[in-house]
Amino acid sequence: MDARQALEEIATLLERELANPFKARAFRKAAAAIEPFDDAELAARIADGRLKRTPGVGDTTYAVIVEASEGRTPAYLADLRKQAGLTPDGAGAERTGLFAAARGDLHSHTDWSDGTTSIATMARAAADLGLEYLVVSDHSPRLTVANGLTAERLAAQLEIVEALDALHDSADGALGIRLLPGIEVDINADGTLDQTPEMLDRLAVVVASVHSKLRAPKDEMTERMLRAVANPYTNVLAHCTGRLVAGNRGTRPPSEFDAERVFAACAERDVAVEINSRPERQDPPDELIALALAAGCRFSIDSDAHAPGHFAFLGLGAERAARAGIPAERIVTTWELPRLLEWSHAKR
């Protein structure tokens, strides 16, 4: 077993389980620390004790590296595979139903804002799941707690996304997935979007969401969301209630708004309602998914991934969509990329 792959797989499985993010980062840090060493060099450093003194390698990660280098499945990895319901060699169940129909993910974060890993690492993880395209949608400037991107930083990120996407058809270093520039843009209190129109015009997909003043009066929140939905750049209304039902951040009640009016506007403006797949969100609630379906809305099943292991959450969102009876045709993330881009640019 390759030690680097073992460390990366452990990190991914920890992320899937929503373990303390520092644990996953420790394994990715160790993988990066041994990346320069070929197998012979790694074995030599294990033999003479230098590996134990390598910055970024701790006691647990050292044990994983040694076991993998000896050709064994590390015990730590074997336990995680078992907990995740995987086979001893790491294989999982094949994607089925709406999960199998998913072609892309319109909502993901990288270390440019509050994600844990690079754009390329996130892209490879999405490709490993079998997705065909991924929107890089880091936060907008107002959300300083999440290191939101100013127009200048977003412009710099777009250059990297374009360069990485160019590798899609390259024989060397291809990521195996199309990368699309995007943003999770804050809906300001007055309903405007927290990024310049010039920058929004350069993006493939704009995901809009409320992160502040979540306890605003119902009428105010309704008008705020209606104005955002009417914006010609808005493609997806994300985690619309802002609720938290579990997790280390505690729980949070849903925001109050006139869902019938907001979803009617989404249907009229062809804005997709996001089914946020994160287990601590499960947003919208089932009753609001039913309202949006009855209103004629389209949907986007997204992971809201902040780490590579989070793409597995798409299966949870797909299950909720299937239970609600949403046909695949109404889910934009099941569409082929040309159709998705035609839809996302149609109102501009």
C-alpha positions in Angstrom: 0.0 0.0 0.0 1.3 3.5 -0.8 1.8 5.4 2.4 0.8 8.7 0.9 -2.5 7.3 -0.4 -3.2 5.7 2.9 -2.8 9.0 4.7 -5.0 10.8 2.2 -7.7 8.2 2.4 -7.7 8.4 6.2 -8.1 12.2 6.0 -11.0 11.8 3.5 -12.8 9.2 5.7 -12.4 11.4 8.8 -13.9 14.3 6.8 -16.8 12.1 5.7 -17.5 11.4 9.4 -17.3 15.2 10.3 -14.5 14.4 12.7 -12.5 17.3 14.2 -11.0 19.0 11.1 -7.6 19.2 12.8 -7.3 15.4 12.7 -7.8 15.2 8.9 -5.4 18.1 8.4 -2.7 16.2 10.4 -2.9 13.3 8.0 -2.8 15.5 4.9 0.1 17.4 6.4 2.0 14.1 6.9 1.2 13.1 3.3 2.7 16.3 2.1 5.7 15.8 4.3 6.6 12.5 2.7 5.6 13.5 -0.8 9.3 14.2 -1.9 10.5 10.8 -0.9 10.3 7.8 -3.2 9.8 4.3 -1.7 13.5 3.7 -1.2 14.1 7.0 0.5 11.1 6.5 2.7 12.3 3.1 3.8 15.7 4.5 4.5 14.3 7.2 6.7 12.2 4.7 8.6 15.2 2.5 9.1 17.5 5.1 10.5 14.9 7.0 12.5 14.9 10.2 10.5 11.2 9.8 9.6 10.2 10.2 13.3 12.0 13.5 13.3 10.4 14.8 10.1 8.2 17.9 10.6 4.6 17.1 10.0 4.9 13.5 11.0 3.4 12.6 14.4 3.1 9.3 16.3 -0.1 8.2 14.7 0.8 9.2 11.2 4.2 7.6 11.6 2.6 4.3 12.5 0.4 4.5 9.4 3.4 5.2 7.2 5.4 2.3 8.6 2.5 -0.2 8.3 1.8 0.9 4.7 5.5 0.8 3.8 5.6 -2.8 5.0 2.8 -3.7 2.6 0.0 -3.9 5.2 -3.2 -2.0 5.5 -2.7 0.3 8.4 -4.9 -0.6 11.4 -6.2 3.0 11.7 -7.3 2.9 8.0 -8.9 -0.5 8.4 -11.0 0.6 11.3 -12.2 3.7 9.4 -13.1 1.7 6.4 -15.2 -0.7 8.6 -16.9 2.3 10.3 -17.7 3.8 6.9 -19.3 0.5 5.6 -16.5 0.0 3.0 -15.0 -3.4 2.1 -11.5 -4.2 3.6 -9.9 -2.9 0.4 -11.8 0.4 0.5 -14.5 -0.3 -2.0 -18.0 1.2 -1.3 -21.4 0.6 -2.8 -22.0 1.9 -6.3 -23.9 5.1 -6.7 -27.6 4.5 -7.5 -30.7 6.4 -8.3 -30.4 10.2 -8.3 -26.9 9.9 -6.8 -25.8 8.0 -9.8 -27.5 10.6 -12.1 -25.4 13.4 -10.5 -23.0 14.9 -13.0 -21.8 18.0 -11.1 -21.7 20.0 -7.9 -22.3 23.7 -7.9 -21.3 24.6 -4.3 -17.9 23.8 -2.9 -15.1 25.6 -1.0 -11.4 25.6 -1.1 -8.5 27.0 1.1 -9.0 30.3 -0.7 -11.9 30.9 1.8 -12.9 28.5 4.6 -12.2 25.2 2.9 -9.3 23.0 4.1 -7.5 22.0 0.8 -6.5 23.4 -2.6 -8.6 23.8 -5.7 -6.8 20.9 -7.3 -7.3 18.6 -4.3 -11.0 19.3 -4.2 -11.2 18.7 -8.0 -9.6 15.3 -7.8 -11.9 14.3 -4.9 -14.9 15.2 -6.9 -13.6 13.4 -9.9 -12.9 10.3 -7.8 -16.6 10.3 -6.9 -17.4 10.2 -10.6 -18.6 13.8 -11.1 -18.0 15.5 -14.5 -17.9 19.1 -13.4 -17.3 21.1 -10.2 -18.0 24.8 -9.5 -15.5 26.5 -7.2 -17.7 28.7 -5.1 -15.7 30.3 -2.3 -17.3 33.0 -0.2 -17.7 36.7 -1.0 -15.9 39.6 0.8 -18.6 40.5 3.3 -18.1 37.1 5.1 -14.7 38.0 6.6 -15.0 35.2 9.2 -14.7 32.7 6.2 -12.0 34.7 4.5 -14.3 35.8 1.7 -12.8 36.8 -1.6 -12.5 40.5 -2.6 -12.9 41.2 -6.3 -9.1 41.3 -6.6 -8.7 37.9 -4.9 -11.5 36.4 -6.9 -9.9 37.6 -10.2 -6.7 35.9 -9.1 -8.5 32.7 -8.3 -10.2 32.7 -11.7 -6.8 32.6 -13.4 -5.9 29.4 -11.4 -9.3 27.8 -12.1 -8.9 28.5 -15.8 -5.3 27.1 -15.8 -6.4 23.9 -14.0 -9.5 23.4 -16.2 -7.1 23.6 -19.2 -5.6 20.3 -17.9 -8.9 18.6 -18.5 -7.9 17.4 -21.9 -4.2 17.2 -21.2 -2.5 13.8 -21.2 -0.3 14.9 -18.3 -1.7 16.0 -15.0 -5.3 16.0 -16.1 -7.7 16.4 -13.2 -10.4 14.3 -14.8 -13.1 16.9 -14.3 -14.2 20.2 -15.7 -13.6 23.1 -13.2 -16.0 26.1 -13.4 -15.5 29.5 -11.8 -18.2 30.5 -9.3 -19.0 32.0 -6.0 -21.2 31.6 -3.0 -22.2 35.2 -2.7 -23.8 36.7 0.4 -27.2 38.2 0.1 -26.9 41.5 1.8 -29.6 42.8 4.1 -31.1 44.9 1.3 -31.1 41.9 -1.1 -28.2 43.0 -3.2 -25.3 40.6 -3.9 -22.0 40.9 -2.2 -19.8 41.2 -5.3 -19.4 43.5 -8.2 -21.5 42.9 -11.3 -18.3 42.9 -13.4 -17.0 40.0 -11.4 -20.3 38.1 -11.3 -20.4 38.4 -15.1 -17.1 36.5 -15.3 -18.5 33.5 -13.4 -20.1 30.3 -14.7 -22.5 29.9 -11.7 -23.6 32.2 -8.9 -24.8 30.6 -5.7 -26.6 33.1 -3.4 -27.2 32.6 0.3 -28.0 34.4 3.5 -25.4 34.3 6.3 -26.3 37.3 8.4 -29.3 38.6 10.4 -30.9 35.2 10.1 -33.5 36.1 12.8 -34.8 39.1 10.8 -38.6 39.5 10.7 -40.4 37.4 8.2 -41.4 40.3 5.9 -37.9 41.7 5.8 -36.3 38.3 5.1 -38.9 37.6 2.4 -38.2 40.9 0.6 -34.4 40.4 0.9 -34.6 37.0 -0.7 -37.0 38.1 -3.4 -34.7 40.9 -4.5 -31.8 38.4 -4.6 -33.8 35.9 -6.7 -34.7 38.7 -9.1 -31.0 39.5 -9.7 -30.1 38.3 -13.2 -26.8 36.8 -11.9 -28.4 34.5 -9.3 -28.5 30.9 -10.4 -29.0 29.0 -7.1 -30.7 29.9 -3.8 -28.6 28.0 -1.3 -29.5 26.6 2.1 -32.5 28.9 2.2 -33.5 28.6 5.8 -30.0 28.7 7.3 -31.0 26.1 9.9 -28.6 23.7 11.7 -30.0 20.5 13.0 -26.8 18.9 14.4 -23.1 19.2 14.5 -20.3 20.9 16.5 -21.8 24.3 15.8 -24.9 23.4 17.7 -28.4 23.8 16.4 -30.1 26.8 14.9 -33.8 27.3 14.0 -34.8 28.1 10.4 -35.2 31.7 9.2 -38.7 32.8 8.7 -39.8 33.9 5.2 -42.8 33.5 2.9 -41.7 30.3 1.2 -44.6 30.3 -1.3 -43.7 33.8 -2.6 -39.9 33.1 -2.7 -40.3 29.7 -4.4 -42.8 31.2 -6.9 -40.2 33.8 -7.7 -37.5 31.1 -8.1 -39.8 29.3 -10.6 -40.5 32.5 -12.5 -36.9 33.5 -12.6 -35.6 30.0 -13.2 -33.4 30.0 -10.0 -32.7 26.6 -8.7 -33.5 25.8 -5.1 -30.5 24.1 -3.5 -30.9 20.9 -1.6 -27.9 21.3 0.7 -26.5 17.8 1.4 -24.5 18.6 4.5 -25.9 16.4 7.3 -25.9 19.3 9.9 -28.0 21.4 7.5 -30.5 19.2 5.7 -31.8 22.4 4.2 -34.5 23.0 3.0 -36.7 21.0 5.4 -38.8 18.3 3.7 -42.0 20.5 3.8 -40.2 23.3 2.0 -38.8 20.9 -0.7 -42.4 19.8 -1.3 -43.5 23.5 -1.6 -40.7 24.2 -4.1 -41.6 21.2 -6.1 -45.3 22.2 -6.3 -44.2 25.7 -7.3 -42.4 24.3 -10.3 -38.9 25.0 -9.2 -35.7 23.4 -10.4 -33.3 22.1 -7.9 -29.5 21.8 -7.4 -28.2 19.0 -5.2 -25.0 20.3 -3.8 -22.4 19.1 -1.2 -21.4 22.5 0.2 -18.0 20.7 0.6 -15.3 22.3 2.6 -13.0 19.3 2.5 -12.5 16.4 0.0 -14.4 13.9 2.1 -17.5 16.1 2.1 -18.4 15.2 -1.5 -19.8 11.9 -0.2 -22.6 14.0 1.3 -24.2 14.2 -2.1 -25.7 10.8 -1.5 -27.6 12.2 1.4 -29.0 15.1 -0.7 -29.9 12.6 -3.4 -31.8 10.5 -0.9 -33.9 13.5 0.3 -34.7 14.5 -3.3 -35.8 10.9 -4.2 -38.0 10.7 -1.1 -39.6 14.0 -2.2 -40.3 12.6 -5.6 -38.2 15.1 -7.6 -37.6 13.9 -11.1 -34.0 14.0 -12.4 -35.0 16.3 -15.2 -35.8 19.0 -12.6 -32.3 18.7 -11.0 -29.8 20.9 -12.8 -26.8 19.0 -11.4 -27.9 15.9 -13.4 -27.6 17.9 -16.7 -24.7 17.7 -19.1 -22.4 20.7 -18.9 -23.4 22.5 -22.1 -27.0 22.6 -20.9 -26.0 23.7 -17.4 -24.0 26.6 -18.8 -26.7 27.6 -21.2 -29.1 27.7 -18.2 -26.8 29.6 -15.9 -26.1 32.3 -18.5 -29.6 32.7 -19.9 -30.7 35.7 -17.8 -27.6 37.8 -18.2 
